[in-house]
């Protein structure tokens, strides 16, 4: 998914923090983009790639595999939705993720991480 921080209320990295705290693994496969990788350093074509920079900094890869149960998908969707609803508290840091071993960081989500 692609996160527009202005619309969603928080940036990609903060949402990754929330999902991780809720036991959802994510990946940032497209960050850093190719033109910032060592093999392409100094490439002439890598001068102005603002669109690539924006895209690579906003994309999160969520779990996807053949045996992924629909209840897990629903839980991930619920977490993302609740994170959006609580974005003002989460984005300013009033919600703490670090000390929530197995408990949900969101007030409306029952975490399965500790179950």
C-alpha positions in Angstrom: 0.0 0.0 0.0 1.1 3.6 -0.5 0.7 6.0 2.5 0.1 9.7 1.8 1.0 11.2 5.2 -1.1 14.4 4.5 -4.3 12.3 3.9 -3.6 9.4 6.3 -2.4 11.4 9.3 1.0 9.8 9.7 3.8 8.7 7.5 4.8 5.2 6.3 7.5 4.7 8.9 5.1 5.5 11.8 2.5 3.1 10.4 5.2 0.4 10.1 5.9 1.0 13.8 2.2 0.5 14.7 1.9 -2.6 12.5 5.1 -4.1 14.0 3.8 -3.4 17.5 0.6 -5.2 16.6 2.6 -8.2 15.3 2.2 -7.5 11.6 5.3 -7.9 9.5 5.9 -5.4 6.8 8.6 -4.8 4.2 9.9 -1.8 2.4 11.0 -3.5 -0.8 11.4 -0.2 -2.8 13.4 1.8 -0.3 16.0 2.9 -1.1 15.2 3.3 -4.8 17.7 2.1 -7.4 19.3 5.5 -8.0 20.3 5.7 -4.3 21.9 2.2 -4.3 25.7 1.9 -4.5 25.7 0.1 -7.8 24.0 3.1 -9.5 25.8 5.9 -7.6 26.7 8.7 -10.1 24.4 7.5 -12.8 23.5 10.4 -15.2 19.8 9.3 -15.3 19.5 9.5 -11.5 19.5 13.3 -11.3 15.8 14.3 -10.8 13.7 11.4 -9.6 11.4 13.2 -7.2 8.4 10.9 -8.1 10.5 7.8 -7.4 11.7 9.3 -4.1 8.1 10.0 -3.0 6.9 6.6 -4.0 9.8 4.7 -2.4 9.2 6.6 0.9 5.5 5.9 1.0 5.1 2.2 0.0 4.6 -0.6 2.6 4.4 -4.3 1.5 1.9 -6.2 3.7 1.8 -9.9 4.2 0.6 -11.8 1.2 0.9 -15.5 0.7 -1.4 -18.4 -0.5 -2.4 -19.6 2.9 -3.0 -16.2 4.4 -6.3 -16.5 6.3 -9.0 -14.0 5.7 -9.2 -13.3 9.4 -5.6 -12.1 9.4 -6.4 -9.8 6.4 -9.4 -8.4 8.3 -7.2 -7.8 11.4 -4.6 -6.0 9.3 -7.3 -3.8 7.7 -8.8 -3.1 11.1 -5.3 -2.1 12.5 -4.7 0.2 9.6 -8.1 1.8 9.9 -7.8 2.3 13.6 -4.3 3.7 13.2 -5.8 6.3 10.8 -8.6 7.1 13.3 -6.0 7.5 16.1 -3.4 9.2 13.9 -3.3 12.5 15.8 -2.3 10.6 19.0 0.1 8.2 17.3 1.8 10.8 15.1 2.6 13.1 18.0 4.0 10.3 20.0 1.3 10.2 22.7 0.8 6.5 22.0 3.7 4.3 23.1 4.6 1.2 21.3 7.8 0.1 23.1 6.2 -1.1 26.3 3.2 -2.9 25.0 4.4 -6.5 25.0 1.6 -8.5 23.5 -1.0 -5.7 24.0 -2.6 -3.6 21.4 -1.3 0.0 21.1 -4.7 1.0 19.7 -7.6 1.3 22.1 -10.2 -0.5 19.8 -8.1 -3.4 18.6 -7.7 -6.7 20.4 -4.2 -7.7 19.7 -3.5 -11.3 18.7 0.2 -10.8 19.2 0.1 -12.0 22.8 -2.6 -14.6 22.2 
